[in-house]
Amino acid sequence: MGVLPLRAAGAEKTKIGIVGSGRVGGAIGAVWVKAGHEVMFSSRNIEHDKALAARLGAGARAGTPREAAAFGEVVMISVPYGSLRDVGKDLGDLIKGKVVIDTCNPFPGRDGEIATWAREKGAGLASAELLPGARLVRAFNAIGAARMGSAHEAPGRVGMPIAGDDAQAIAVASRLIRDIGYEPVLIGGLVMGKYLMPGTALAGERTAEEIRKIAATLN
Ligand SMILES: NC(=O)c1ccc[n+]([C@@H]2O[C@H](COP(=O)([O-])OP(=O)(O)OC[C@H]3O[C@@H](n4cnc5c(N)ncnc54)[C@H](OP(=O)(O)O)[C@@H]3O)[C@@H](O)[C@H]2O)c1
């Protein structure tokens, strides 16, 4: 598999642990591998993750969620919101102090009561409560998984709205987002994470400029 020409030569190779290797985790993880990062995929189905890693070749590996959380300098959590409390409990000691990218969206129909609570609180603040101590950045929340692995075909054309409270975590996540072709746009702190969901004004594929204009109208 060729390495994407996205990461500048000599740019930092990062170890990324992915918890939830479904449509989103699989797609984003695959392009991070192509971009030259080291990615460990995990879920509750190690056979699925081993097969995924084998397809992606060097740079990809499989492990348990705890192994992925320990492996990653950065961890991306991409599970149904209904699993997020368990994931927070299972991985709490490992993700404390780590940069964690949260793609998870609460849908009451799929996830039950926790999604209703998360929507009332706002998804960014709710995820922070479920993943205490993680240096959380919300990203990849409102673009369809089928398109997620294609931004590198026209680097910088599609903006990626993100939200977080930790400047260093935002910088790290922004670099990884740029590495796979998106232009990250910080729309605010985790309190603004409630806008990073399907069905909001920021959902869908937009340029960075469009995202900035829309974000300026939100509070
Ligand atoms: N699909 C989209 O277009 C899209 C776009 C943006 C954001 N999102 C959000 O991103 C998250 C992931 O979406 P998705 O479409 O990728 O879902 P998905 O295809 O159903 O994948 C979910 C992954 O999480 C794993 N998982 C579930 N519970 C787990 C647990 N307790 N511990 C470890 N792994 C667990 C699943 O594997 P096992 O069940 O085998 O463990 C699977 O690998 C969701 O919150 C979704 O709302 C989705």
The ligand as a Tripos MOL2 file, in Angstrom:
@<TRIPOS>MOLECULE
LIG
   48    52     1     0     0
SMALL
NO_CHARGES

@<TRIPOS>ATOM
      1 N1        -21.5010    5.8690   10.5740 N.am      1 LIG1
      2 C1        -21.3410    7.1810   10.3990 C.2       1 LIG1
      3 O1        -21.5240    7.7150    9.2830 O.2       1 LIG1
      4 C2        -20.8830    8.0400   11.5620 C.ar      1 LIG1
      5 C3        -20.3690    9.3010   11.2810 C.ar      1 LIG1
      6 C4        -19.8680   10.0780   12.3200 C.ar      1 LIG1
      7 C5        -19.9160    9.6190   13.6310 C.ar      1 LIG1
      8 N2        -20.4710    8.4020   13.8990 N.ar      1 LIG1
      9 C6        -20.4950    7.9580   15.3140 C.3       1 LIG1
     10 O2        -19.2610    7.2690   15.5720 O.3       1 LIG1
     11 C7        -19.5050    6.1260   16.4190 C.3       1 LIG1
     12 C8        -19.1470    4.8520   15.6390 C.3       1 LIG1
     13 O3        -19.9970    4.7710   14.5150 O.3       1 LIG1
     14 P1        -19.8500    3.6050   13.4430 P.3       1 LIG1
     15 O4        -20.7950    3.9210   12.3540 O.co2     1 LIG1
     16 O5        -18.4070    3.3740   13.1500 O.co2     1 LIG1
     17 O6        -20.4240    2.3620   14.2780 O.3       1 LIG1
     18 P2        -20.2120    0.8190   13.9620 P.3       1 LIG1
     19 O7        -19.9150    0.6140   12.5270 O.co2     1 LIG1
     20 O8        -21.3770    0.1310   14.5950 O.co2     1 LIG1
     21 O9        -18.8780    0.4640   14.7910 O.3       1 LIG1
     22 C9        -18.8520    0.5030   16.2020 C.3       1 LIG1
     23 C10       -17.5990   -0.1890   16.6700 C.3       1 LIG1
     24 O10       -17.5420   -0.1220   18.1040 O.3       1 LIG1
     25 C11       -17.2610   -1.4430   18.6220 C.3       1 LIG1
     26 N3        -17.7790   -1.4870   19.9850 N.ar      1 LIG1
     27 C12       -19.0490   -1.4230   20.4030 C.ar      1 LIG1
     28 N4        -19.1100   -1.4760   21.7440 N.ar      1 LIG1
     29 C13       -17.8210   -1.5850   22.1760 C.ar      1 LIG1
     30 C14       -17.2150   -1.6850   23.4590 C.ar      1 LIG1
     31 N5        -17.9540   -1.6760   24.5900 N.pl3     1 LIG1
     32 N6        -15.8700   -1.7750   23.5350 N.ar      1 LIG1
     33 C15       -15.1200   -1.7720   22.4170 C.ar      1 LIG1
     34 N7        -15.6300   -1.6900   21.1620 N.ar      1 LIG1
     35 C16       -16.9810   -1.5950   21.0660 C.ar      1 LIG1
     36 C17       -17.9520   -2.3530   17.6190 C.3       1 LIG1
     37 O11       -17.4620   -3.6830   17.6120 O.3       1 LIG1
     38 P3        -18.0230   -4.7870   18.6110 P.3       1 LIG1
     39 O12       -19.5030   -4.5580   18.7700 O.co2     1 LIG1
     40 O13       -17.6640   -6.0710   17.9070 O.co2     1 LIG1
     41 O14       -17.2600   -4.5970   19.8810 O.co2     1 LIG1
     42 C18       -17.5410   -1.6720   16.3110 C.3       1 LIG1
     43 O15       -16.2070   -2.0070   15.9700 O.3       1 LIG1
     44 C19       -20.9920    6.1880   16.7930 C.3       1 LIG1
     45 O16       -21.1320    6.8130   18.0350 O.3       1 LIG1
     46 C20       -21.6120    7.0010   15.6680 C.3       1 LIG1
     47 O17       -22.7910    7.6630   16.0640 O.3       1 LIG1
     48 C21       -20.9230    7.5950   12.8870 C.ar      1 LIG1
@<TRIPOS>BOND
     1     1     2 1
     2     2     3 2
     3     2     4 1
     4     4     5 ar
     5     4    48 ar
     6     5     6 ar
     7     6     7 ar
     8     7     8 ar
     9     8     9 1
    10     8    48 ar
    11     9    10 1
    12     9    46 1
    13    10    11 1
    14    11    12 1
    15    11    44 1
    16    12    13 1
    17    13    14 1
    18    14    15 2
    19    14    16 1
    20    14    17 1
    21    17    18 1
    22    18    19 2
    23    18    20 1
    24    18    21 1
    25    21    22 1
    26    22    23 1
    27    23    24 1
    28    23    42 1
    29    24    25 1
    30    25    26 1
    31    25    36 1
    32    26    27 ar
    33    26    35 ar
    34    27    28 ar
    35    28    29 ar
    36    29    30 ar
    37    29    35 ar
    38    30    31 1
    39    30    32 ar
    40    32    33 ar
    41    33    34 ar
    42    34    35 ar
    43    36    37 1
    44    36    42 1
    45    37    38 1
    46    38    39 2
    47    38    40 1
    48    38    41 1
    49    42    43 1
    50    44    45 1
    51    44    46 1
    52    46    47 1
@<TRIPOS>SUBSTRUCTURE
     1 LIG1         1 GROUP 0 **** ****
